[in-house]
């Protein structure tokens, strides 16, 4: 739970009675925000879909950065400090959205309110860049934020997570929001974040980009990073939707977030680790196809991991079902043996495709379909061979 005070002028309730609006005075507000040694507590932005978009900026000799919002806020605050009207900040800014448990008057302090964040979906749903830029202007550049330097603030109190997430997304429309943005809030809203936390995992989303490590006492199983360099998010798509990433498509399909469960995420995490171990063990064999594995956002050997992840979801159980007619025997095949078979099928298909196109061959939908068809044939052949062994063994037993 986080508590801090804010000076808000003319705070009033909306006509519909479900929200409040007013003018938040930045001169005192940025000093009251939870921070330590000039670094903001990122919990106040945990509802924000975009994560930490401005850290402590790297400035040139003129005090400029390459971030247009930050530089614009600095310019505005410097102009006010030099004598221009404090309304300049309000007129130049879209304001912010605060989603909280409560916003209540502080006794004895006119126009001052205590804001309480108590849930995962509480925080600054919009205006993060303006708040961070003002904060760093004061703490890093020493700009004097004059009283009356305000921005407009919208405040919601006690809304549930589903409605808060929707409001947050609708207020972040100056730049398109992709699935990487949405997933941060979706897994909070549907309870998956908490479920994994109870199992000892920290589910790291885009909004948590600043977090490098977590408390091992709270999260003994460590971090599952949805957007790390290993391409976890794409593996989730390959597993959950049984569709490996293809060249020329988006990073993930729009329906990925539907019906994902904590079990699915843990299954993909384990499969990712198993695949990485298998690749490391077979590095020399795999490395000869490195020219096909150049997609940066899929991570090292990403295309083959995407393909094999879908293969596993679609076909691994088919190796374990036994003979479809009799059900009288059950195959035993390890994950490593399955990946070996997948790779043999992969190798058999690469030559015919590599003649026609270049590096995109193994990342095409056509190649994926050819691989799946080859794997299905291998499963049938495998079951025939096993069934013949079973019949031979049975015949010997009957002779005895």
C-alpha positions as CSV (number, residue, x, y, z in Angstrom):
1,X,0.0,0.0,0.0
2,X,1.2,3.5,-0.9
3,X,0.0,6.8,0.5
4,X,1.0,10.3,-0.4
5,X,-0.5,13.8,-0.4
6,X,-1.5,15.9,-3.3
7,X,-2.5,19.6,-3.5
8,X,-5.5,19.7,-5.9
9,X,-7.4,22.9,-6.6
10,X,-11.0,23.0,-7.6
11,X,-11.4,19.2,-7.2
12,X,-15.0,18.3,-8.0
13,X,-17.1,15.3,-8.7
14,X,-18.1,14.6,-12.3
15,X,-21.8,15.0,-13.3
16,X,-22.2,11.2,-13.5
17,X,-20.8,10.9,-9.9
18,X,-18.2,8.3,-10.6
19,X,-15.0,10.3,-10.9
20,X,-13.4,13.6,-9.9
21,X,-11.4,16.2,-11.7
22,X,-9.2,19.1,-10.6
23,X,-5.9,20.9,-11.0
24,X,-2.9,19.2,-9.4
25,X,-0.2,21.5,-8.2
26,X,3.1,20.0,-9.4
27,X,5.3,22.2,-7.1
28,X,4.4,20.2,-4.0
29,X,3.1,17.0,-5.7
30,X,6.4,15.9,-7.1
31,X,8.1,16.3,-3.7
32,X,5.4,14.1,-2.1
33,X,5.6,11.2,-4.6
34,X,7.1,8.0,-3.1
35,X,10.8,8.0,-4.0
36,X,14.2,7.2,-2.7
37,X,17.4,9.2,-3.5
38,X,15.7,10.9,-6.4
39,X,14.4,7.7,-7.9
40,X,10.6,7.2,-8.2
41,X,8.9,4.2,-6.7
42,X,7.7,2.3,-9.8
43,X,4.7,0.9,-8.0
44,X,2.9,4.2,-8.7
45,X,3.0,3.4,-12.4
46,X,2.1,-0.3,-12.3
47,X,-1.3,0.1,-13.9
48,X,0.3,2.0,-16.8
49,X,0.4,-0.2,-19.9
50,X,3.6,1.2,-21.3
51,X,5.9,0.6,-18.3
52,X,8.8,2.9,-17.5
53,X,8.9,5.1,-20.6
54,X,11.3,7.7,-19.1
55,X,14.1,6.8,-16.7
56,X,16.7,9.3,-15.5
57,X,17.5,10.8,-18.9
58,X,21.0,11.1,-20.4
59,X,21.6,14.7,-21.0
60,X,24.0,16.5,-23.4
61,X,25.9,19.7,-22.4
62,X,22.8,21.8,-23.0
63,X,20.7,19.7,-20.7
64,X,18.8,18.1,-23.6
65,X,17.9,14.4,-24.1
66,X,16.6,12.6,-27.1
67,X,13.2,12.2,-25.5
68,X,10.8,14.8,-27.0
69,X,8.3,14.7,-24.1
70,X,11.0,15.2,-21.5
71,X,12.7,18.0,-23.4
72,X,9.3,19.6,-24.0
73,X,8.4,19.6,-20.3
74,X,11.9,20.9,-19.4
75,X,11.4,23.8,-21.8
76,X,8.0,24.6,-20.4
77,X,9.1,24.5,-16.8
78,X,12.2,26.7,-17.6
79,X,10.0,29.3,-19.3
80,X,7.7,29.4,-16.2
81,X,10.8,29.7,-14.0
82,X,11.9,32.6,-16.1
83,X,8.7,34.5,-15.6
84,X,6.0,33.2,-17.9
85,X,2.5,32.4,-16.6
86,X,2.2,29.1,-14.7
87,X,-0.8,28.3,-16.9
88,X,1.7,27.5,-19.6
89,X,2.1,24.0,-18.1
90,X,-1.6,23.3,-18.0
91,X,-2.2,24.6,-21.5
92,X,0.7,22.5,-22.9
93,X,-0.2,19.3,-21.2
94,X,-2.9,16.6,-21.5
95,X,-2.9,16.0,-17.8
96,X,-2.9,12.7,-15.9
97,X,-5.2,9.9,-14.7
98,X,-5.0,8.6,-11.1
99,X,-6.7,5.3,-10.3
100,X,-6.8,4.8,-6.5
101,X,-8.5,3.3,-3.5
102,X,-9.4,6.7,-2.1
103,X,-8.7,10.4,-2.4
104,X,-9.7,12.1,0.9
105,X,-9.2,15.6,2.3
106,X,-6.4,16.1,4.8
107,X,-7.5,17.9,7.9
108,X,-6.0,21.3,8.5
109,X,-4.5,21.5,5.0
110,X,-6.6,23.4,2.5
111,X,-6.9,21.7,-1.0
112,X,-4.8,18.8,0.1
113,X,-5.8,15.2,-0.3
114,X,-4.4,11.8,0.7
115,X,-4.2,9.4,-2.2
116,X,-4.1,5.7,-1.4
117,X,-2.9,2.9,-3.8
118,X,-3.8,-0.5,-2.4
119,X,-4.3,-2.8,-5.4
120,X,-2.3,-3.9,-8.5
121,X,-4.6,-1.9,-10.7
122,X,-4.0,1.4,-8.8
123,X,-1.6,4.0,-10.0
124,X,-1.1,6.6,-12.8
125,X,-3.1,5.2,-15.7
126,X,-2.0,8.1,-17.9
127,X,0.4,11.1,-17.7
128,X,3.4,9.0,-16.6
129,X,5.8,10.8,-19.0
130,X,4.7,14.3,-17.7
131,X,5.0,13.3,-14.1
132,X,8.4,11.6,-14.6
133,X,9.7,14.5,-16.6
134,X,8.7,17.1,-14.0
135,X,10.1,14.9,-11.2
136,X,13.5,14.6,-13.0
137,X,13.5,18.3,-13.9
138,X,13.3,19.1,-10.3
139,X,15.6,16.4,-8.9
140,X,18.3,16.3,-11.6
141,X,18.3,19.7,-13.2
142,X,17.3,21.7,-10.1
143,X,14.5,23.5,-11.9
144,X,12.3,25.4,-9.4
145,X,8.7,24.2,-9.9
146,X,6.7,27.3,-9.0
147,X,3.4,27.1,-7.0
148,X,0.5,27.2,-9.4
149,X,2.2,25.1,-12.0
150,X,-0.6,22.7,-12.6
151,X,-1.9,20.0,-14.9
152,X,-5.4,18.6,-15.0
153,X,-6.1,15.4,-13.1
154,X,-8.8,12.8,-13.4
155,X,-9.3,10.5,-10.4
156,X,-11.2,7.3,-10.0
157,X,-11.8,5.7,-6.6
158,X,-12.6,2.0,-5.8
159,X,-13.0,0.8,-9.4
160,X,-12.4,-2.9,-10.0
161,X,-9.5,-4.2,-12.0
162,X,-11.5,-4.9,-15.2
163,X,-12.9,-1.4,-15.5
164,X,-9.7,0.2,-14.5
165,X,-7.7,-1.6,-17.2
166,X,-10.3,-0.6,-19.8
167,X,-10.1,3.1,-18.7
168,X,-6.4,3.0,-18.7
169,X,-6.2,1.6,-22.2
170,X,-8.8,4.2,-23.5
171,X,-6.7,7.0,-22.0
172,X,-3.5,5.9,-23.7
173,X,-4.6,6.5,-27.3
174,X,-2.0,9.1,-28.4
175,X,0.1,6.1,-29.5
176,X,-1.2,2.7,-30.5
177,X,-1.1,0.1,-27.8
178,X,0.1,-3.3,-28.9
179,X,-0.2,-6.7,-27.2
180,X,3.0,-6.2,-25.3
181,X,1.4,-3.2,-23.6
182,X,-1.9,-4.9,-23.0
183,X,-0.5,-8.1,-21.5
184,X,0.9,-6.2,-18.5
185,X,-2.6,-5.4,-17.3
186,X,-4.4,-8.4,-18.7
187,X,-2.6,-10.9,-16.5
188,X,-3.2,-8.7,-13.5
189,X,-6.9,-8.4,-14.3
190,X,-7.5,-12.1,-14.8
191,X,-5.6,-13.1,-11.7
192,X,-2.7,-15.0,-13.4
193,X,-0.1,-12.7,-11.9
194,X,-1.3,-13.5,-8.4
195,X,-1.6,-17.2,-9.1
196,X,2.0,-17.4,-10.3
197,X,3.2,-15.4,-7.4
198,X,1.6,-17.9,-5.0
199,X,3.6,-20.6,-6.8
200,X,6.8,-18.7,-6.4
201,X,7.1,-17.0,-9.8
202,X,7.3,-13.3,-10.7
203,X,5.5,-12.7,-14.0
204,X,7.5,-9.9,-15.6
205,X,5.7,-7.8,-18.2
206,X,6.6,-4.8,-20.3
207,X,5.7,-2.4,-17.4
208,X,8.3,-4.2,-15.2
209,X,11.2,-3.5,-17.6
210,X,13.2,-1.8,-14.8
211,X,13.1,-4.9,-12.6
212,X,16.3,-7.0,-12.9
213,X,15.9,-9.3,-9.9
214,X,13.3,-10.2,-7.3
215,X,13.3,-11.2,-3.6
216,X,14.0,-14.9,-3.6
217,X,12.0,-15.3,-0.3
218,X,8.9,-14.1,-2.1
219,X,9.6,-15.6,-5.5
220,X,11.8,-18.7,-4.9
221,X,11.3,-19.8,-8.5
222,X,12.5,-16.6,-10.0
223,X,11.2,-14.5,-13.0
224,X,9.2,-15.6,-16.0
225,X,9.9,-12.7,-18.4
226,X,7.2,-12.4,-21.1
227,X,9.3,-10.1,-23.3
228,X,12.8,-11.3,-22.8
229,X,15.4,-11.9,-25.5
230,X,14.5,-15.6,-25.6
231,X,11.2,-14.8,-27.3
232,X,9.0,-16.2,-24.6
233,X,5.9,-14.3,-25.8
234,X,6.2,-15.8,-29.2
235,X,6.7,-19.3,-27.7
236,X,3.5,-18.7,-25.8
237,X,1.7,-17.9,-29.1
238,X,3.3,-21.0,-30.7
239,X,2.1,-23.2,-27.9
240,X,-1.3,-21.7,-27.0
241,X,-2.5,-21.0,-30.5
242,X,-0.5,-23.8,-32.1
243,X,0.8,-21.3,-34.7
244,X,4.6,-20.6,-34.9
245,X,5.7,-17.1,-35.8
246,X,5.9,-16.6,-39.5
247,X,7.9,-14.0,-41.5
248,X,5.8,-11.0,-42.5
249,X,3.3,-11.3,-39.7
250,X,2.9,-9.4,-36.4
251,X,4.9,-10.5,-33.4
252,X,1.9,-12.3,-32.0
253,X,-1.7,-12.6,-33.1
254,X,-4.4,-10.5,-31.5
255,X,-6.2,-13.3,-29.9
256,X,-3.2,-14.7,-27.9
257,X,-4.4,-13.3,-24.6
258,X,-7.7,-15.2,-24.7
259,X,-8.0,-18.2,-22.4
260,X,-4.3,-18.2,-21.3
261,X,-3.9,-19.7,-17.8
262,X,-1.1,-19.9,-15.3
263,X,-0.7,-23.6,-16.1
264,X,-0.2,-22.7,-19.8
265,X,2.5,-20.1,-18.9
266,X,4.3,-22.6,-16.6
267,X,4.1,-25.3,-19.4
268,X,5.6,-22.9,-21.9
269,X,8.3,-21.9,-19.4
270,X,9.3,-25.5,-18.8
271,X,9.2,-26.3,-22.5
272,X,11.4,-23.3,-23.2
273,X,14.0,-24.5,-20.7
274,X,13.8,-28.1,-22.1
275,X,14.3,-26.8,-25.7
276,X,17.2,-24.6,-24.7
277,X,18.9,-27.6,-23.0
278,X,18.3,-29.7,-26.1
279,X,19.7,-27.0,-28.4
280,X,22.8,-26.6,-26.2
281,X,23.3,-30.4,-26.3
282,X,22.9,-30.5,-30.1
283,X,24.5,-27.2,-30.8
284,X,26.9,-28.4,-33.6
285,X,24.0,-30.0,-35.5
286,X,21.7,-27.0,-35.1
287,X,24.4,-24.4,-35.7
288,X,24.8,-25.4,-39.4
289,X,21.3,-23.8,-39.9
290,X,22.2,-20.6,-38.1
291,X,21.6,-18.6,-41.3
292,X,17.9,-19.3,-40.9
293,X,17.8,-18.0,-37.3
294,X,18.3,-14.3,-37.7
295,X,15.0,-12.9,-36.2
296,X,16.1,-10.7,-33.3
297,X,12.8,-10.6,-31.5
298,X,12.5,-14.4,-31.5
299,X,15.8,-14.8,-29.6
300,X,18.7,-17.2,-30.3
301,X,17.5,-20.0,-32.5
302,X,14.0,-18.5,-32.2
303,X,12.4,-20.0,-35.4
304,X,13.3,-23.6,-34.5
305,X,12.1,-23.1,-31.0
306,X,8.8,-21.7,-32.3
307,X,8.4,-24.6,-34.7
308,X,9.3,-27.3,-32.2
309,X,7.0,-25.7,-29.5
310,X,4.0,-26.0,-31.9
311,X,5.1,-29.5,-32.8
312,X,5.2,-30.5,-29.2
313,X,1.7,-29.1,-28.5
314,X,0.2,-30.7,-31.6
315,X,1.9,-34.0,-31.8
316,X,3.9,-35.1,-28.6
317,X,0.9,-36.8,-27.1
318,X,0.3,-38.7,-30.3
319,X,3.6,-40.6,-29.7
320,X,2.2,-41.7,-26.3
321,X,-1.2,-42.9,-27.4
322,X,-0.3,-46.4,-28.6
323,X,-2.2,-48.2,-31.3
324,X,-5.4,-46.4,-32.1
325,X,-7.5,-49.6,-32.7
326,X,-6.5,-51.8,-29.8
327,X,-5.1,-49.3,-27.2
328,X,-3.2,-52.4,-26.0
329,X,0.2,-50.7,-25.7
330,X,1.6,-47.3,-24.8
331,X,4.7,-45.7,-26.3
332,X,7.4,-44.2,-24.1
333,X,9.3,-41.4,-25.6
334,X,11.1,-38.6,-23.8
335,X,11.0,-34.9,-24.8
336,X,14.6,-35.1,-26.0
337,X,13.8,-38.0,-28.2
338,X,10.8,-36.1,-29.5
339,X,13.0,-33.1,-30.3
340,X,15.4,-35.4,-32.1
341,X,12.6,-36.6,-34.3
342,X,11.4,-33.0,-34.9
343,X,15.0,-32.0,-36.0
344,X,15.3,-35.0,-38.4
345,X,12.0,-33.8,-40.0
346,X,13.3,-30.3,-40.0
347,X,16.5,-31.3,-41.7
348,X,14.7,-33.3,-44.3
349,X,12.6,-30.3,-45.4
350,X,15.2,-27.5,-45.4
351,X,17.0,-28.5,-48.7
352,X,13.9,-28.3,-50.9
353,X,12.8,-25.0,-49.4
354,X,16.3,-23.4,-49.3
355,X,16.6,-23.7,-53.1
356,X,13.6,-21.5,-53.7
357,X,13.9,-18.7,-51.2
358,X,16.6,-17.4,-48.8
359,X,16.7,-17.0,-45.1
360,X,12.9,-16.7,-44.6
361,X,12.2,-20.3,-45.6
362,X,11.9,-21.8,-42.2
363,X,9.9,-18.9,-41.0
364,X,7.2,-19.3,-43.6
365,X,3.8,-20.8,-43.0
366,X,4.4,-23.2,-45.9
367,X,7.5,-24.6,-44.2
368,X,5.7,-25.1,-40.9
369,X,2.9,-27.0,-42.6
370,X,5.5,-29.2,-44.4
371,X,7.2,-29.9,-41.1
372,X,4.0,-30.9,-39.4
373,X,3.0,-33.2,-42.3
374,X,6.4,-34.9,-42.2
375,X,6.1,-35.3,-38.4
376,X,2.7,-36.9,-38.7
377,X,4.1,-39.4,-41.2
378,X,6.9,-40.2,-38.7
379,X,4.4,-40.7,-35.9
380,X,2.5,-43.2,-38.1
381,X,5.7,-45.0,-39.0
382,X,6.8,-45.1,-35.4
383,X,3.4,-46.6,-34.3
384,X,3.5,-49.2,-37.0
385,X,7.0,-50.3,-36.0
386,X,6.0,-50.4,-32.3
387,X,2.9,-52.3,-33.1
388,X,4.8,-54.9,-35.1
389,X,7.1,-55.3,-32.1
390,X,4.1,-55.7,-29.9
391,X,2.6,-58.4,-32.1
392,X,5.9,-60.3,-32.4
393,X,6.3,-60.3,-28.6
394,X,2.8,-61.5,-28.2
395,X,3.3,-64.3,-30.7
396,X,6.3,-65.5,-28.8
397,X,4.5,-65.5,-25.5
398,X,1.6,-67.5,-27.1
399,X,4.1,-70.2,-28.4
400,X,5.4,-70.6,-24.9
